Amino acid sequence: MRVATLTYALGGGWEFSGAAIAQPHVVLWFAAPSLARDPGVYESLRARFPDAMIAGCSTGGEIHNDEVLDGTAVAAAVRFDRTVVKGFKIDVTANADASIAGREIAGALAAPDLQAVYLLSDGLMVNGAKLIQGLLTGLGPDVVITGGLAGDGPDFLSTCVGLDGPPVPGVIAAVGFYGASLKASWGSAGGWDPFGPKRLITRAEANVLYELDGKPALELYKRYLGEAAEQLPGSALLFPLVVRPDPESSYDVVRTIVGVNEENQSLIFAGDIPQNWSAQLMRGVPDRLVDGALRAARQSGLKDNGAANDSTLALIVSCIGRKLMMGQRISDEVEVIREECGSVPTIGFYSYGEICPHGFTGSCTLHNQTMTITVFRETG
């Protein structure tokens, strides 16, 4: 397995960051919305790698090695020795049942030697939790599923995804990796701190939260945000919710608000909000979020399984909310990963939802406000 990373510069096109690689089997790329929507950027990548499978999406920011970038595009070209890759994409609408899409993807990719699936999805039209539920029904428990929901900076207007074509809205793309030689590992951690009382989710449907403790959810949420409520839904990225099956459960997931409905006083999330679960507000402190990134790196095993060469690939998907909250310190969370794990080729993006197994259960789920890392390498 050989890996090379590239960056895109306006007027200069795609350039390798180090040693070049010829005839890769797959190229993953992540781009600022303006570049992702420009067909010429994809076409220049296709011209450089005419025979590769190319999958990519729009972002809320790009990651290259230990740098966090904006307004750019990054890519990783991978040539395998023994691993086989297969891609599948599906078009969806805003009202589509994402679990059906997940089952269709699983049906297209499932095979006895399937080791991992890397998933990129439209970040606004798709309920990521339902998508993963559908995917899990058709894939074995040992298949590693990771990836993320495409971003649109802080704007939440339109996201795009592409597989062997320019990224467009309403697409879910999946890349399957086949063969026992491929080893995929992962890590996920947050670092946000809960505050305020734990409340009961008394009315919710799919990814829409209507009531907490029998009170309108938006009204209650605004009360905690104070002046920041005037900047909703954007300010909600700084105050996610953690939800648990019950107030004392060790299992939890973080959910980010992507929209509000003033008419019915509801909150709209990137993933499901189960009724009768417990919910609590969270807030971030930069040092704690950096600690979360370090935990994710250690959980991924990158330091033990990786190497300071081009035979391992690390893919980072972090959350746009972390980026907005940390501001100028955002590079700290990727620098700490680099310091922990060495100079493994690394690219990534800031997303509207992170797809990765849960650190407590080991089962894939949709995360928000979480640092996730996927590590691919070949053995044997």
C-alpha positions as CSV (number, residue, x, y, z in Angstrom):
1,M,0.0,0.0,0.0
2,R,1.3,3.5,-0.9
3,V,-0.3,6.8,0.0
4,A,0.4,10.3,-1.3
5,T,-1.5,13.5,-0.4
6,L,-2.2,16.5,-2.6
7,T,-3.4,20.1,-2.1
8,Y,-5.2,22.4,-4.6
9,A,-4.2,26.0,-5.1
10,L,-6.2,28.4,-7.3
11,G,-4.2,29.1,-10.4
12,G,-1.9,26.2,-9.7
13,G,-4.1,23.2,-9.6
14,W,-3.4,19.9,-7.8
15,E,0.1,19.3,-6.5
16,F,1.6,16.4,-4.5
17,S,2.7,17.4,-1.0
18,G,5.6,14.9,-1.1
19,A,6.6,12.0,-3.3
20,A,4.1,11.4,-6.2
21,I,2.2,8.2,-6.7
22,A,1.2,6.6,-10.1
23,Q,-2.0,4.8,-10.9
24,P,-3.8,4.9,-7.5
25,H,-6.9,2.7,-7.0
26,V,-8.8,5.3,-5.0
27,V,-8.6,9.0,-4.4
28,L,-10.5,10.7,-1.6
29,W,-10.8,14.4,-1.6
30,F,-12.4,17.1,0.5
31,A,-13.0,20.7,-0.7
32,A,-14.3,24.1,0.4
33,P,-17.8,24.5,-0.9
34,S,-16.8,26.9,-3.7
35,L,-14.2,24.5,-5.0
36,A,-16.4,21.4,-4.5
37,R,-19.1,23.0,-6.6
38,D,-16.7,24.0,-9.4
39,P,-16.7,21.1,-11.9
40,G,-13.2,22.1,-13.1
41,V,-11.6,21.2,-9.8
42,Y,-12.9,17.6,-10.0
43,E,-12.1,17.4,-13.7
44,S,-8.5,18.4,-13.0
45,L,-8.2,15.7,-10.4
46,R,-9.7,13.2,-12.9
47,A,-7.3,14.2,-15.6
48,R,-4.4,13.5,-13.2
49,F,-5.8,10.1,-12.1
50,P,-7.9,8.8,-15.1
51,D,-8.3,5.3,-13.8
52,A,-8.9,5.8,-10.1
53,M,-12.1,5.8,-8.2
54,I,-12.6,9.3,-6.9
55,A,-14.9,10.2,-4.0
56,G,-15.2,13.5,-2.3
57,C,-17.4,16.1,-0.6
58,S,-17.8,19.8,0.4
59,T,-16.6,20.8,3.9
60,G,-16.6,23.2,6.8
61,G,-12.8,23.3,6.6
62,E,-10.1,21.0,5.3
63,I,-7.3,19.1,7.2
64,H,-3.9,18.3,5.8
65,N,-1.4,16.7,8.0
66,D,-1.2,19.1,11.0
67,E,-2.9,22.0,9.3
68,V,-6.5,23.2,9.3
69,L,-7.2,25.0,6.1
70,D,-10.1,27.1,4.6
71,G,-10.9,27.7,1.0
72,T,-8.8,24.9,-0.3
73,A,-9.0,21.2,-1.4
74,V,-7.1,18.2,-0.1
75,A,-6.8,14.7,-1.5
76,A,-5.2,11.3,-0.7
77,A,-4.3,9.0,-3.5
78,V,-4.0,5.3,-2.5
79,R,-2.5,2.4,-4.4
80,F,-3.1,-1.0,-2.7
81,D,-1.0,-4.2,-3.0
82,R,-3.9,-6.7,-2.4
83,T,-7.0,-4.7,-1.4
84,V,-9.9,-4.3,-3.8
85,V,-12.1,-1.2,-3.8
86,K,-15.7,-0.9,-5.0
87,G,-17.9,2.3,-5.0
88,F,-21.6,2.9,-4.9
89,K,-23.7,6.1,-4.8
90,I,-27.3,6.9,-4.5
91,D,-29.3,10.0,-5.1
92,V,-31.7,11.1,-2.3
93,T,-34.2,13.9,-1.7
94,A,-34.9,15.9,1.5
95,N,-37.9,13.7,2.4
96,A,-36.4,10.4,1.6
97,D,-36.1,7.6,4.2
98,A,-32.4,7.4,4.8
99,S,-32.6,4.0,6.3
100,I,-33.8,2.7,2.9
101,A,-30.8,4.3,1.3
102,G,-28.6,2.6,3.9
103,R,-30.0,-0.8,3.1
104,E,-29.5,-0.3,-0.6
105,I,-25.9,0.7,-0.1
106,A,-25.4,-2.4,2.1
107,G,-26.9,-4.6,-0.6
108,A,-24.6,-3.2,-3.2
109,L,-21.4,-3.6,-1.2
110,A,-21.9,-6.6,1.1
111,A,-19.5,-9.5,0.5
112,P,-17.8,-12.0,2.8
113,D,-14.4,-10.3,2.4
114,L,-15.7,-6.7,2.9
115,Q,-13.5,-5.1,5.6
116,A,-14.6,-1.5,5.7
117,V,-16.9,1.1,4.2
118,Y,-16.0,4.8,4.0
119,L,-19.2,6.8,3.7
120,L,-19.8,10.4,2.5
121,S,-23.3,11.8,2.6
122,D,-25.1,15.0,1.9
123,G,-25.1,16.9,5.2
124,L,-28.5,18.6,5.1
125,M,-30.9,16.3,3.2
126,V,-30.0,13.0,5.0
127,N,-30.7,11.9,8.6
128,G,-27.3,10.3,9.3
129,A,-28.6,8.2,12.1
130,K,-31.2,6.5,9.9
131,L,-28.6,6.1,7.1
132,I,-26.3,4.2,9.5
133,Q,-29.2,2.1,10.9
134,G,-30.1,0.9,7.4
135,L,-26.5,0.2,6.5
136,L,-26.0,-1.9,9.7
137,T,-29.0,-4.1,8.8
138,G,-27.2,-5.4,5.7
139,L,-23.5,-5.6,6.8
140,G,-21.8,-7.9,9.3
141,P,-20.8,-6.6,12.7
142,D,-17.1,-6.8,11.9
143,V,-17.3,-4.3,9.0
144,V,-15.8,-1.0,10.0
145,I,-18.0,1.9,8.9
146,T,-16.7,5.4,9.1
147,G,-17.0,8.7,7.2
148,G,-19.0,11.9,7.6
149,L,-21.7,14.2,6.4
150,A,-20.6,16.9,4.0
151,G,-20.3,20.5,5.2
152,D,-21.1,24.0,3.9
153,G,-18.8,26.1,6.1
154,P,-21.0,27.7,8.8
155,D,-23.8,28.5,6.3
156,F,-26.0,25.3,6.4
157,L,-27.5,26.1,2.9
158,S,-26.3,23.3,0.6
159,T,-23.8,20.5,0.7
160,C,-22.5,18.2,-2.1
161,V,-21.0,14.8,-2.6
162,G,-19.5,13.0,-5.6
163,L,-18.4,9.6,-6.7
164,D,-16.6,9.5,-10.0
165,G,-18.2,12.8,-10.9
166,P,-18.3,16.5,-9.7
167,P,-19.9,16.7,-6.2
168,V,-23.6,17.7,-6.2
169,P,-26.4,18.0,-3.6
170,G,-28.5,15.0,-2.6
171,V,-25.8,12.3,-3.0
172,I,-24.6,9.5,-0.7
173,A,-21.3,7.9,-1.8
174,A,-19.8,4.8,-0.3
175,V,-16.4,3.1,-0.9
176,G,-16.0,-0.5,0.1
177,F,-12.6,-2.1,0.9
178,Y,-12.2,-5.8,0.3
179,G,-9.6,-8.4,1.4
180,A,-8.1,-9.7,4.6
181,S,-4.9,-7.7,4.0
182,L,-6.7,-4.4,4.8
183,K,-6.7,-3.4,8.5
184,A,-9.0,-0.6,9.5
185,S,-9.0,0.9,13.0
186,W,-10.8,4.0,14.4
187,G,-11.0,6.4,17.3
188,S,-13.8,8.8,18.5
189,A,-14.0,11.2,21.4
190,G,-15.5,14.6,22.2
191,G,-14.3,16.6,25.2
192,W,-17.4,18.7,25.7
193,D,-18.6,19.4,29.2
194,P,-22.3,18.9,30.2
195,F,-23.9,21.6,32.3
196,G,-27.4,22.4,33.6
197,P,-30.0,19.8,34.6
198,K,-30.7,16.5,32.9
199,R,-34.1,16.7,31.2
200,L,-36.5,14.1,29.8
201,I,-37.2,14.1,26.1
202,T,-41.0,14.1,26.4
203,R,-41.8,14.6,22.7
204,A,-39.6,13.9,19.7
205,E,-39.9,12.4,16.2
206,A,-36.9,11.2,14.3
207,N,-34.5,14.1,14.3
208,V,-37.0,16.8,15.6
209,L,-37.2,17.6,19.3
210,Y,-40.4,19.2,20.4
211,E,-40.5,19.0,24.1
212,L,-38.1,18.7,27.1
213,D,-39.8,18.0,30.5
214,G,-43.1,18.8,28.8
215,K,-42.0,22.3,27.8
216,P,-41.3,23.6,24.2
217,A,-37.8,22.7,23.4
218,L,-36.8,25.9,21.5
219,E,-38.2,28.1,24.3
220,L,-36.2,26.2,26.9
221,Y,-33.1,26.2,24.8
222,K,-33.2,30.0,24.2
223,R,-33.5,30.5,27.9
224,Y,-30.1,28.9,28.4
225,L,-28.4,30.6,25.4
226,G,-29.4,34.2,26.5
227,E,-28.1,36.7,24.0
228,A,-26.6,33.9,21.8
229,A,-30.2,32.9,21.0
230,E,-30.4,35.8,18.5
231,Q,-27.8,34.0,16.4
232,L,-29.7,30.7,16.1
233,P,-29.2,28.2,14.5
234,G,-25.6,29.1,14.0
235,S,-24.9,29.7,17.7
236,A,-26.4,26.2,18.5
237,L,-23.1,24.7,17.2
238,L,-21.5,26.0,20.4
239,F,-24.1,24.4,22.7
240,P,-24.9,20.8,21.6
241,L,-27.0,18.3,23.5
242,V,-25.8,15.0,24.9
243,V,-28.5,12.3,24.9
244,R,-28.5,9.0,26.9
245,P,-31.0,6.2,27.3
246,D,-31.3,7.2,30.9
247,P,-29.7,9.9,33.1
248,E,-27.0,7.5,34.5
249,S,-26.2,5.6,31.4
250,S,-22.5,5.3,30.3
251,Y,-23.7,5.3,26.7
252,D,-24.2,8.7,25.2
253,V,-24.1,10.5,21.8
254,V,-23.8,14.2,21.1
255,R,-26.3,15.9,18.8
256,T,-25.9,19.2,17.0
257,I,-28.8,21.5,16.1
258,V,-29.0,22.3,12.4
259,G,-32.3,24.2,12.3
260,V,-35.0,25.7,14.4
261,N,-38.8,26.0,13.8
262,E,-40.2,29.1,15.5
263,E,-43.8,28.2,14.6
264,N,-43.9,24.9,16.6
265,Q,-40.9,25.8,18.9
266,S,-38.9,22.7,17.8
267,L,-35.2,22.0,17.3
268,I,-34.0,20.1,14.3
269,F,-30.9,17.9,14.7
270,A,-28.4,16.1,12.4
271,G,-29.5,12.7,13.8
272,D,-32.2,11.1,15.7
273,I,-33.4,12.3,19.2
274,P,-35.1,9.3,20.9
275,Q,-38.2,10.0,22.9
276,N,-38.0,9.2,26.6
277,W,-34.2,9.5,26.6
278,S,-32.3,12.0,28.9
279,A,-30.8,15.2,27.4
280,Q,-28.4,17.7,28.8
281,L,-26.7,20.8,27.4
282,M,-23.0,20.9,26.7
283,R,-20.4,23.6,26.3
284,G,-16.8,23.5,25.2
285,V,-13.4,24.6,26.5
286,P,-10.5,24.4,24.0
287,D,-8.1,22.4,26.2
288,R,-10.8,19.8,26.9
289,L,-11.6,19.5,23.2
290,V,-7.9,19.0,22.4
291,D,-7.8,16.3,25.1
292,G,-10.7,14.6,23.3
293,A,-8.7,14.7,20.0
294,L,-5.8,13.1,21.8
295,R,-8.0,10.3,23.2
296,A,-9.4,9.6,19.7
297,A,-5.8,9.3,18.3
298,R,-4.8,6.9,21.1
299,Q,-8.0,4.9,20.6
300,S,-7.3,4.6,16.9
301,G,-4.0,2.7,17.5
302,L,-2.4,5.0,14.9
303,K,0.8,5.3,17.0
304,D,1.1,1.5,17.3
305,N,-0.1,0.5,13.8
306,G,1.1,3.4,11.7
307,A,4.5,4.4,10.5
308,A,6.3,7.5,9.5
309,N,6.1,6.5,5.8
310,D,3.5,6.3,3.0
311,S,2.1,2.8,3.9
312,T,-0.7,4.1,6.2
313,L,-3.5,6.6,5.7
314,A,-5.2,8.5,8.5
315,L,-8.6,10.2,7.7
316,I,-9.8,12.8,10.2
317,V,-13.5,13.9,10.4
318,S,-14.2,16.5,13.0
319,C,-17.2,18.8,13.5
320,I,-17.8,22.3,12.3
321,G,-19.0,23.1,15.8
322,R,-15.6,22.3,17.3
323,K,-14.0,24.6,14.7
324,L,-16.3,27.5,15.4
325,M,-15.9,27.1,19.1
326,M,-12.1,26.8,19.2
327,G,-11.5,29.6,16.7
328,Q,-7.8,30.3,16.1
329,R,-6.9,27.4,18.3
330,I,-8.5,24.8,16.0
331,S,-5.2,23.6,14.7
332,D,-4.4,22.4,18.2
333,E,-6.6,19.4,17.8
334,V,-4.8,18.2,14.7
335,E,-1.4,19.1,15.9
336,V,-1.9,16.9,19.0
337,I,-2.8,14.0,16.8
338,R,0.4,14.6,14.7
339,E,2.5,14.8,17.8
340,E,1.0,11.6,19.2
341,C,1.1,9.5,16.0
342,G,3.9,10.7,13.8
343,S,4.1,11.8,10.2
344,V,1.5,9.4,8.7
345,P,-0.2,10.9,5.6
346,T,-3.3,12.6,6.9
347,I,-6.3,14.4,5.3
348,G,-9.7,15.2,6.6
349,F,-12.5,17.7,6.9
350,Y,-14.9,19.5,9.2
351,S,-18.4,18.0,8.8
352,Y,-22.0,18.3,9.8
353,G,-21.9,14.8,11.3
354,E,-19.2,12.2,12.0
355,I,-19.7,8.5,11.2
356,C,-17.7,6.2,13.4
357,P,-18.1,3.4,15.9
358,H,-18.9,4.5,19.4
359,G,-16.0,4.2,21.9
360,F,-18.3,2.5,24.5
361,T,-20.3,0.1,22.4
362,G,-18.0,-0.4,19.4
363,S,-21.0,-0.1,17.1
364,C,-21.2,2.5,14.3
365,T,-23.3,5.6,15.1
366,L,-23.7,9.2,14.0
367,H,-21.7,11.6,16.2
368,N,-21.8,15.4,16.4
369,Q,-19.1,17.6,17.8
370,T,-16.7,14.7,17.9
371,M,-13.2,14.1,16.7
372,T,-13.1,10.8,14.7
373,I,-10.1,9.1,13.1
374,T,-10.0,6.2,10.6
375,V,-6.7,4.4,9.9
376,F,-6.2,2.2,6.8
377,R,-3.1,0.0,6.3
378,E,-2.3,-3.2,4.6
379,T,-0.5,-6.2,6.2
380,G,0.9,-9.5,5.0
